[in-house]
Amino acid sequence: MSQKKRVCIVGASGKLGRYMVQHALDRGYEVVGVCREGSIGKLDPFMGRILIFPGATNDREVIERAVDGCDAVLTVLFPWGHHHYSTGTAQAVLDFAPPSARLIFSCGWHITRDGQDVYTLWPKTQEQVVRWVGHLTHAVDIDDQVEACRRIFASDTQWTVVRGSDLEEGASEGLPVWSRHVGDPVLHSNKTRRVDFALFMVAAIENDALIQEAPAIVGCRTPSALAWRDQHAAPAAPVSAASR
Ligand SMILES: NC(=O)c1ccc[n+]([C@@H]2O[C@H](COP(=O)([O-])OP(=O)(O)OC[C@H]3O[C@@H](n4cnc5c(N)ncnc54)[C@H](OP(=O)(O)O)[C@@H]3O)[C@@H](O)[C@H]2O)c1
C-alpha cells in the first residue's frame, strides 16, 4: 500500500490556512502546520489530527524542521511588517523543502510573473493605497511579497504560485478556473470563495501541469467563468483557460 503523503502548511492558523488544513485532511494527507505560538488555539478543531510547529513562518529553524520529509509544502505568503517577512518565509521553504516536494505559494493578482498581466484601474488603485498605507504604518510591505515571488520564479524547484482574486466567504462552489494572465476574459469577475482558493492550493499538489506556473484564479461559478465555459467545449477538470 502506498504511504500517506505528508503535507506542510505554513501559515496554517490563518483563514486560508485553516481551509487548506481541512481540505488536506479530507484528501487523507498527513498534515503538519506552522503558525505563530499565540495562534495555535485557532487550530483547536484539528487537535490530535495534525502536528503543529509553533513559530514565525520566517524562522528558518522552525521551517527546516517542519518541512523535513514532506511531499508538499503549502505556504501563505503575506507581506507583514517591514522586515522581509514574506521573503524570509519563501526563502526558508525554498532552501529546506526536499527537492522533490511540490511547493505551492499563495499571493494576489498584483504579482506578475512575466509582465503580461493587464490590470484595470481599480485593482491598481487598491494596490497603491495598500502600498501607501503600508509605508506609513509599517504594517504591510507589498514589495516584500513581490521579492518573495521573484525568488520563487527564479528557483528550479517544483513551485506553483497561486494568484488569488478578491476573496469572499461562503460555501464551496468547486475548483476555481485559472488563466495565465490577469486581464484574460475568464477572470473578469475577480471573485473567488476563500474556501475554493484553499481547494485550488491543495489540488495543485497532484496537478503537475501547474508546476512552474503562476495561475491567476477566479471562482468557477462567477459570471466570467460561466461565460467562458459556455463559449468553449467543456474540458476535463481542472479547467484551465490558460492563454498560451
Ligand atoms: N484578503 C484578500 O482579499 C486576498 C486577495 C487575494 C489574495 N490573497 C492572498 O491570500 C492569502 C491569504 O490571505 P487572507 O487575507 O485570507 O489572510 P489569512 O488567510 O488570514 O492569512 C493571514 C496570515 O498572516 C498571519 N499574520 C497575521 N498577522 C501577522 C503578523 N503581524 N505577523 C506575522 N504574521 C501575521 C496570520 O497568522 P495568525 O493566524 O498567526 O494571525 C495568517 O497566517 C495571502 O497570500 C494573500 O496574499 C488575499
The ligand as a MOL file (V3000), in Angstrom:
LIG
                    3D

  0  0  0     0  0            999 V3000
M  V30 BEGIN CTAB
M  V30 COUNTS 48 52 0 0 0
M  V30 BEGIN ATOM
M  V30 1 N -7.6140 39.0120 1.5060 0
M  V30 2 C -7.7650 39.1180 0.1860 0
M  V30 3 O -8.7200 39.7700 -0.3140 0
M  V30 4 C -6.8090 38.4290 -0.7430 0
M  V30 5 C -6.9830 38.5770 -2.1170 0
M  V30 6 C -6.1300 37.8990 -2.9910 0
M  V30 7 C -5.1250 37.0940 -2.4810 0
M  V30 8 N -4.9470 36.9940 -1.1270 0 CHG=1
M  V30 9 C -3.8690 36.1280 -0.6380 0
M  V30 10 O -4.4720 35.1210 0.1420 0
M  V30 11 C -3.5820 34.7090 1.1540 0
M  V30 12 C -4.3340 34.6870 2.4630 0
M  V30 13 O -4.8390 35.9530 2.7200 0
M  V30 14 P -6.0500 36.2170 3.7230 0
M  V30 15 O -6.4010 37.6560 3.5930 0
M  V30 16 O -7.1070 35.1900 3.5070 0 CHG=-1
M  V30 17 O -5.4060 36.0710 5.1610 0
M  V30 18 P -5.2360 34.8420 6.1270 0
M  V30 19 O -5.5240 33.5760 5.4530 0
M  V30 20 O -5.9790 35.1150 7.3830 0
M  V30 21 O -3.6720 34.8480 6.4200 0
M  V30 22 C -3.0190 35.8110 7.1620 0
M  V30 23 C -1.7570 35.1530 7.7140 0
M  V30 24 O -0.8720 36.1180 8.2260 0
M  V30 25 C -0.5680 35.8170 9.5980 0
M  V30 26 N -0.3940 37.0540 10.3520 0
M  V30 27 C -1.3430 37.9220 10.7510 0
M  V30 28 N -0.7680 38.9710 11.3820 0
M  V30 29 C 0.5650 38.7370 11.3830 0
M  V30 30 C 1.6900 39.4410 11.8640 0
M  V30 31 N 1.5750 40.6130 12.4640 0
M  V30 32 N 2.9070 38.8920 11.6980 0
M  V30 33 C 3.0480 37.7190 11.0820 0
M  V30 34 N 2.0170 37.0030 10.5670 0
M  V30 35 C 0.7990 37.5100 10.7320 0
M  V30 36 C -1.7100 35.0140 10.0910 0
M  V30 37 O -1.2590 34.2290 11.1490 0
M  V30 38 P -2.0090 34.1540 12.5620 0
M  V30 39 O -3.0530 33.0920 12.4160 0
M  V30 40 O -0.8980 33.7990 13.4830 0
M  V30 41 O -2.6160 35.5210 12.8470 0
M  V30 42 C -2.0480 34.1850 8.8320 0
M  V30 43 O -1.2020 33.0710 8.6980 0
M  V30 44 C -2.3790 35.6470 1.0840 0
M  V30 45 O -1.3450 35.0120 0.3730 0
M  V30 46 C -2.8920 36.8300 0.2850 0
M  V30 47 O -1.8500 37.4630 -0.4480 0
M  V30 48 C -5.7680 37.6240 -0.2440 0
M  V30 END ATOM
M  V30 BEGIN BOND
M  V30 1 1 1 2
M  V30 2 2 2 3
M  V30 3 1 2 4
M  V30 4 1 4 5
M  V30 5 2 4 48
M  V30 6 2 5 6
M  V30 7 1 6 7
M  V30 8 2 7 8
M  V30 9 1 8 9
M  V30 10 1 8 48
M  V30 11 1 9 10
M  V30 12 1 9 46
M  V30 13 1 10 11
M  V30 14 1 11 12
M  V30 15 1 11 44
M  V30 16 1 12 13
M  V30 17 1 13 14
M  V30 18 2 14 15
M  V30 19 1 14 16
M  V30 20 1 14 17
M  V30 21 1 17 18
M  V30 22 2 18 19
M  V30 23 1 18 20
M  V30 24 1 18 21
M  V30 25 1 21 22
M  V30 26 1 22 23
M  V30 27 1 23 24
M  V30 28 1 23 42
M  V30 29 1 24 25
M  V30 30 1 25 26
M  V30 31 1 25 36
M  V30 32 1 26 27
M  V30 33 1 26 35
M  V30 34 2 27 28
M  V30 35 1 28 29
M  V30 36 1 29 30
M  V30 37 2 29 35
M  V30 38 1 30 31
M  V30 39 2 30 32
M  V30 40 1 32 33
M  V30 41 2 33 34
M  V30 42 1 34 35
M  V30 43 1 36 37
M  V30 44 1 36 42
M  V30 45 1 37 38
M  V30 46 2 38 39
M  V30 47 1 38 40
M  V30 48 1 38 41
M  V30 49 1 42 43
M  V30 50 1 44 45
M  V30 51 1 44 46
M  V30 52 1 46 47
M  V30 END BOND
M  V30 END CTAB
M  END
